[in-house]
Amino acid sequence: MPRSVNTVASKRRRGKIIKAAKGYFGRRKNVYTVAKNAVEKALSYAYRDRKNKKREFRALWIQRINAGARLNGMSYSKMINLLNKSNVEINRKVLADLAMNHPETFSDIVSEIEKNS
């Protein structure tokens, strides 16, 4: 009895890997085994960095808030502490945006939480 190999499915499976490797350099884009390794590695980096992206943005927001707070004579930690005590519920993303793009509004927030403390 002849061996059954299902060429259609295996070609489609290999084609998916080659398509995912589009734009890679050298053999990584057109040799299946090399492309498969490259794509698997890329997917693992993508999974990891979706988590790291959140970490990096939070660090960036904290740096921006700290810079804005110091322009208003306060440190980041004191500002966050006063925000929590004043029950002001503004997240770091919004605070960082205010510190960068609307410094006068940010200054108003800082002066308001200083009054309440």
N, C-alpha and C positions, 0 to 999 in steps of 0.2 A: 504494500500500500504506500503511495507517495506521501511525503511529509507535507503537512499543511502549515503554512507560515504566516498567512494573513498579511500580505504585503501592503495592502491599502492602509491598514491601521498603523503599521510600523512606519510607513512613509509619512503619514500625517503626524505621528508623534515626533519624528525627527524634524519634520518641517516646522513644527511649533518651536522647537529649540533653536533652529537656525534663524527663524524669524525674530525670536527674542534676542538673538545675538547680533542683530542688524546694527551696523555702526561700530562694531568692535574692530580692532586692528589685527591684521595678519590672519593667521589660521584660526584665531578665535571666532571669526565670523563665518567660516565656511567648512571647517572640518568638524564633523559631528561630535566626536569625543572631546575635542578641545573646547568647542562651543558649549557643550553640556556642562563641563566643569566651570567655565566662565559664567554661565547663566546661573548655575546653582550658587556660586560665590556671590554674584551680584544680588540675588534674591535674599541671601542671608544678611548681606550688608543693608539692604533696603528695610528688612524687618527690624534689624538692630537700630537703624538710624531713625525710624519712625518714632522709636521711644526716646532716643537722644535729642531729637528735635525739640521735644517738649521741655527737656532739661535745659537746653541751650537758650531757648526763648525766655524761660523764667529767669535765668541768670542775666540775660540782657535787660529785661525789664527792671530787675533789681538795681543794676548799674545805673540805668537812666533815672530811676526814682531817687537813688542816692545822690546823683549829681544835682538833680533839681532841688532836693531837700537841703543840700549843703549850700546852694546859692541862697537859700532862705534861712540860713543859720541853724540848721538842724541836721542830725545824722539820720541815716536810713532806719536804724533800729529804734531810735526814739520816735520817729515819725510813725512807724508801723504800730508801735506800742500805744501812742496817743490815738491813732485811728481806731484801734481795737477798743480802747477805753471809752472813746466817744461814740461807739456803735455806728461808725461810718462804714458802710459796706460797699467800698469801691475796690475792685480787684486790681492786681498789680499791672495787668495789661492796660487797663484804662488809665491808671495813674501814670504809667510810663508814657502813654500817648499824650496825656495832658502836660507832663513835664517837658516833652520834646516840642509839641506843636502849639500848646496854649499855656505858656509860662505864667501869664497873669492869673488864669483860673487856678493853676497849681498853687500859686502864691496865696490866693484867697483860701484855698483848702487848708494850707499850712497855718495861716493866721487864725482860721476858724477853730482848728483843733487845738491850737495853743491857748485860745480864749477859754475853751471848754475844760482844759485840764487844771 
